C-alpha cells in the first residue's frame, strides 16, 4: 500500500492540479467522502462544493462545479466541469454574480426554462464563496 495519493484535477480548460497528497476530501451527490491511501476503487458523481487535500500540515482547497471522481488505492482523478483554487477566486466578482442569479431566481418561477440552470449557478457561486473564505 502506498503512503501517498496522486491527486489530479482536470477541467475542460486543462489540468488544474497534479500532486502527491496524504488525503483527499470531495463532495459527491451522496455526501462528502474522504480518501486515504489504500482506499477501495470507487467512481463518484461530484456535486458543487469543496475538494480539500492534505500534505503533512499543509491543506489545499479547490472549488469544484460538479463532475466525477475516480478513486483507487493510490490515486484520485477528478474530472470537473470547473475548478478553482481558493487563492484564485475573485471574491467581489463571485458575490456580484451570485446576487445577480439570486435576483433572477426571485423574478422567475419553477415553470421558467431558466429556473434549474439559475439554481445550479447559485450553488456554484456558493461553492466558490465557501472555498474563497479559505484563502490564507
C-alpha positions, -999 to 999 in steps of 0.1 A, spaced: 0 0 0 13 34 -10 17 61 17 6 88 -7 -22 95 -32 -17 111 -66 -44 138 -69 -53 151 -103 -80 176 -111 -88 182 -147 -113 206 -162 -123 214 -198 -97 242 -196 -69 217 -188 -51 203 -157 -58 224 -126 -38 203 -101 -14 173 -102 4 164 -70 11 138 -43 -10 142 -12 -17 124 21 -56 125 19 -84 140 -2 -119 150 7 -145 156 -20 -183 164 -23 -203 137 -40 -240 139 -48 -245 115 -19 -224 135 6 -188 143 13 -162 114 12 -126 111 23 -99 91 6 -68 78 24 -40 56 8 -53 21 2 -89 32 -5 -110 8 -24 -119 17 -60 -149 40 -64 -165 61 -91 -184 90 -77 -205 118 -92 -194 151 -77 -217 180 -67 -207 216 -64 -185 220 -34 -150 219 -19 -122 194 -27 -97 196 1 -63 178 4 -36 175 29 2 172 26 17 170 61 4 200 80 -5 219 47 -41 219 35 -52 229 0 -87 238 -12 -104 238 -46 -140 247 -55 -154 221 -80 -185 227 -100 -196 191 -105 -181 162 -124 -167 128 -115 -140 113 -92 -123 80 -99 -107 67 -68 -81 39 -64 -57 28 -37 -31 53 -47 -49 79 -67 -79 103 -70 -86 116 -105 -112 143 -107 -128 153 -139 -146 186 -130 -169 208 -150 -149 236 -134 -124 241 -106 -107 270 -89 -81 271 -61 -91 292 -31 -65 318 -38 -76 323 -74 -113 332 -66 -122 368 -71 -145 373 -41 -161 406 -52 -169 392 -87 -183 360 -72 -206 378 -47 -219 401 -75 -226 371 -98 -243 352 -71 -265 382 -62 -274 386 -99 -286 350 -102 -305 352 -69 -323 383 -82 -332 364 -114 -344 334 -94 -367 357 -74 -382 370 -107 -389 337 -124 -409 306 -113 -403 269 -115 -420 267 -149 -395 291 -164 -369 272 -186 -341 291 -169 -351 280 -134 -330 249 -130 -299 264 -146 -303 295 -124 -305 274 -92 -274 254 -104 -254 287 -110 -263 299 -74 -250 266 -60 -218 270 -80 -212 306 -67 -220 294 -31 -193 267 -35 -168 293 -48 -176 317 -19 -171 289 7 -138 280 -8 -127 316 -12 -130 321 25 -102 295 29 -76 320 14 -46 322 36 
